[in-house]
Amino acid sequence: MHTTLEILTHPLLEPVRHGFFTRKGGASSGLFSGLNCGYGSSDQGEIVTINRGRVAEAMGVPLNRLTTVHQVHSPDVAVLRNGDQPADFAKIRADGIVTDQPGTALAVLTADCQPILLADAQAGVIGAVHAGWRGALSGVIEATVGAMADLGATRIRAVIGPCISQANYEVGQEFMDEVLAEDHDHHRFFVEGPNGRPMFDLPGFGLMRLREAGVEAEWTRHCTYADPGRFYSYRRSTHQHEADYGRLISVIAL
């Protein structure tokens, strides 16, 4: 059944074409019901391709210009330059992508991690970041902002899309220790949860890093864990003992 895609946008990124896609409107079924865009899932590859085709169409680019990388929770950024083939980027291990090439869309896949879309509309430079806690801690956000600046961006704006919120993100003491080892001031991103364990504010952490990098930034305030009708969630699937989970896609285009 082909239902309408649901695409979340944010005024901060306008007039640049962008969208945080929910799971609505895709061809996948079962556990992946909806718009699963992850080849890394056990969903049928041809169905994922159909879903990505719908996304590309909605973003006004051919499917072969929808650029993704092989995400590995790293601080690494791929730069798509004139003459590069977007299809080649699927094998590049990175978690940020930037470009200044018109007719190109950059996309990241998430299922609780932060999808961050960035743009300097005047300079004609865009970026997309997959930032879980490990990638954010290791500097992928700052590295992406730096790569955009190298392409001429001077006034970057960024929006963090649907991700897991603090109310649903219980972590261990070792996790907290690792984050605090970088800067004890990061303590403000933790509260004690109902089970006596720390709860981490991932989007708050992302916003802090973006703003400290000189970027005007907002979060859409959607929690992936809390809204199963609209979003896939790795953690929710784990808690429900499901065999796998879908991947949401977030896209920005020039």
N, C-alpha and C positions, 0 to 999 in steps of 0.2 A: 504494500500500500504506500503510495507516494503522498505523504502529507507535506504541508508547507514547512520549509526550514525556519528555524527561529534564530535570528542573528542579533546579538546584543552589541550595541555601539556606544560610544561615549563622546560627548561634545568636545572634550579636550583634544581629541585626535582629528577632528574635522579641520579642513575638508578632505583629508586623506582617507581613501577607501579602506575600511577595516571591518572586522567582525569577530566577536567571540561566539562561535556557534554552539548551541546547546545540542542535546542528543535528538531533538525533534526533527522529523522529516527525512530520515534516512531509510535505506533498504535493508538494514540488518534486522535479524530476528533473534528470539530467545534471549539469552543473557545480554546480548549486544543490541537489543531492540532499539532501532533508531539510527542515528548518524555516527556510526563507529568509523573513525578514520585511521585506525591503527593497524598497520601490517604486522606489528609485533604481537597482536592478539591472535587467538586461535580461530577467529572469524574467517570466513571464506575470502581469499584474496580478491576474487573478482567482485565481490559485494563491496569490499572496502574501496576498490577502484571506482565503482559506481558512485559511492558516497562522496569520494574526493572530487569526482567529476561534477557533482551537483554543487559542491563548495566552490570550485573553480568558476563554474558558470555564474554563480551568485556574485562572485568577486570580479567578474568581467575579464577573466584571463583564460587562455587555453590551459588544459590540464597539465601540459608539459612545461608551463611557466609557474606552476605551484611548487615552490621550493621548500623542501624539508631536509633536515640533517639527521644523522644517526645519534640520537640523544643519549648521553652517558653521564649526566650529573657532573660535568666538568666546568672549568672556567674558560673553555676555548670558544672562539668565535670564527665563523666562516664568512668570508667576504665575496659576494657575487659581483664580478666585474664584467665589463663589456667583453662579449665573446664567450663567456662561461656558459655551460649548459646546465640549467637547473636540475635535470635528471641526475647529473653526476654527483650532486650534493647529498643524495640519499645515503651514500656510503661514507661521507665525511663524519668523523666522530667530533661532535661539537654540540654546544647548547645555546649558542647565539648565532644569528645570521643577520648580516646587514647588506644593503645594496643602494646604489643610486641609479639603477637601470630601469627606465620606464617600461611598462608592460610586464613587470615582474611582480609576483606575489610571494611573500615569505610566510611560512606557517610553522607553528609548533604544536605538539601534541601533549595533552596533560590529562591526569585523572586524579587530581588533588594538588599537584605542584602548581606554581604560579605561571600562567602564560602572560608575558609582558610584551605589549606592542608599543613601539616607539616611533616617533616621526619628527622631522624638521621639515614642515611643508614648504617653506620658502627655499630651503637649500635642495629640496628634492632627495632627501635621504631617509630611509626607513630601516627599522630593525625589529627583530622578534627574538624573544628569550624564553627558554624553558628553565625555570628557576625553582627547584626544590630547595630544601634547607641547605643541602650540601653544596649545590651549585652557587646559591646566594652567598654562603659563607666563604666559598673559595674565590669569589670575585667575578662571576660571569656577568653580573649586571654592569659593573664598572668597566669591564673589558668591552662589552657591547657599546656602551656610551663612548668609550675611547675610539673604537673602530668607526663609529658614525662620525665622530669629530674629524678623524683622518680623511673622511670622504667630503668634508666641508660643512658638516652640521654645526651650528652654533647655538641654536635655540631648540633644544629637544624637549618634547613632551611625551609622557608615557602613561599608559593605563595598565594596571594589573587586572586581569580578568578573573573569572570564577576559579576559586581555589579553596582549599580546606581552611575553615576559620578556627580561631583559637578555641571556641566552645567545643570543637570536635577533634582537637589535635592533642591528644595525650601522648607524652613522650617519656623516656626514661631519664634517670639521673645522669647517665653517661652522655646522652645527647646534650643535656643542659650544660654539663661540664665542658663539652667541646665548643659550644657556642660562646660560653663565658670566657674560655681560654683566649679568645681573640680580643675581647673587650668586656670587662666586668659590667660596664654600663648596659650591656645587652640583657641584663637581669630584668629590665623593664618589659621585655617581650615574653616573660613567663608569669603565670599565676598558678597557685595551687589548685588542682582540680578536685572533683568530688571524691576521687579514689586516693587522694593524698599525693598524687603524682603531678609533675609539672605539665601545664598546658601551654603550647607555644603559639605565638601570634605570627604566623608566616607572612601574611600580607603586610602587617605592620613593619616587620623586619625588612621586607622588600621595599616598602615606601621610604623607610629611613635611608636605605642604601641609594635609592634613586635620587632622593632629595640632596643627600650629601655629595652626590656626583654632579650636582647643579641642574638636575632635571625637575621640571614641574610634573608632579605625578599624582594620580588618584587610583583608587581601587573601586571596581564596580559593586563591591559588597555582596557578591553572590557566593554562598558556600556550597561547594560540590557535594560534601558529605550529607548535608541537611536536606537536599532536594533531589531525590532519586528520579522523579519524573522528568527533570530537565538535564541532570548532569550525571556522568559516570564518576565513580569514586573508587579508587584502589582500596582505601581503608574500609569503606563500607562493604565492598565485596568480600574483603578478608574477614570482617566481623560476621558476615552472613554465610561464611564458608562456601562462597561461590567459586567455581573452578577458574574463572577468568573475569575480565572486565573490559569495557570499551574505552576508547580514547577520544577525548574531545579535541577539536581543532580550533585554533585561533589564527587569523590571517590578516595581513596588512599588505596593501598593493600600491604601486606607483602607476 
